[in-house]
């Protein structure tokens, strides 16, 4: 049986992700501080450290989540011919992005 994740954890991590990506759109990753992320996410630094050890941990988790989401959706596509396969891949990609459009809009901007 899969363990349920506390909704407060999900909400806090989503706030951290959103804050981090907004900051990434404003400055280089090496210039982003934990204080910047915490202020933008409206959490304290201790809360940040409950989930991550540094900024790179946030980036790594975002990368892993994005890749896992795409693999999960694309894994359902069956190959019949190249044109249909590419069309299905594009459809699955679009579905994945549309599932959390705000997040991916920030990520891709």
GITA-V193385 format. One record per residue. N is the residue number from 1. RES is the residue in one small letter. SS is DSSP state (hx for helix, st for strand, lp for the rest). BURIAL is b if it has 9 or more other ideal C-beta (glycine too) atoms within 8 Angstrom, else e. D_FIRST is the distance of its C-alpha to the first C-alpha in whole Angstrom. Layout:
<<N,RES,SS,BURIAL,D_FIRST> <N,RES,SS,BURIAL,D_FIRST>>
//
This chain:
<<1,x,lp,e,0> <2,x,lp,e,4> <3,x,lp,e,6> <4,x,lp,e,9> <5,x,lp,e,13> <6,x,lp,e,15> <7,x,hx,e,18> <8,x,hx,e,21> <9,x,hx,b,20> <10,x,hx,b,19> <11,x,hx,e,23> <12,x,hx,b,24> <13,x,hx,b,23> <14,x,hx,b,24> <15,x,hx,b,28> <16,x,hx,b,28> <17,x,hx,b,27> <18,x,hx,b,30> <19,x,hx,b,32> <20,x,hx,b,32> <21,x,hx,b,33> <22,x,hx,b,36> <23,x,hx,b,37> <24,x,hx,b,37> <25,x,lp,e,39> <26,x,lp,e,41> <27,x,lp,e,42> <28,x,lp,e,41> <29,x,hx,e,38> <30,x,hx,e,40> <31,x,hx,e,41> <32,x,lp,b,38> <33,x,lp,e,38> <34,x,hx,b,35> <35,x,hx,e,37> <36,x,hx,b,38> <37,x,hx,b,34> <38,x,hx,b,33> <39,x,hx,e,36> <40,x,hx,b,36> <41,x,hx,b,32> <42,x,lp,e,33> <43,x,lp,b,32> <44,x,lp,e,33> <45,x,hx,e,33> <46,x,hx,e,31> <47,x,hx,b,28> <48,x,hx,b,29> <49,x,hx,b,28> <50,x,hx,e,25> <51,x,hx,b,24> <52,x,lp,b,26> <53,x,lp,e,29> <54,x,lp,e,31> <55,x,hx,b,32> <56,x,hx,e,31> <57,x,hx,b,27> <58,x,hx,b,27> <59,x,hx,b,29> <60,x,hx,e,27> <61,x,hx,b,23> <62,x,hx,b,25> <63,x,hx,e,26> <64,x,hx,e,23> <65,x,hx,e,21> <66,x,hx,b,24> <67,x,hx,e,24> <68,x,hx,e,20> <69,x,hx,b,21> <70,x,hx,b,24> <71,x,hx,e,22> <72,x,hx,e,19> <73,x,hx,b,22> <74,x,hx,b,24> <75,x,lp,e,22> <76,x,lp,e,23> <77,x,lp,b,26> <78,x,lp,e,28> <79,x,lp,e,32> <80,x,lp,e,34> <81,x,lp,e,37> <82,x,hx,e,38> <83,x,hx,e,39> <84,x,hx,e,36> <85,x,hx,b,33> <86,x,hx,e,35> <87,x,hx,e,35> <88,x,hx,b,31> <89,x,hx,b,30> <90,x,hx,e,32> <91,x,hx,e,31> <92,x,hx,b,27> <93,x,hx,b,28> <94,x,hx,e,30> <95,x,hx,b,27> <96,x,hx,b,25> <97,x,hx,b,28> <98,x,hx,e,28> <99,x,hx,e,25> <100,x,lp,e,26> <101,x,hx,e,30> <102,x,hx,e,31> <103,x,hx,b,29> <104,x,hx,b,30> <105,x,hx,e,33> <106,x,hx,b,34> <107,x,hx,b,32> <108,x,hx,e,35> <109,x,lp,e,38>>
//
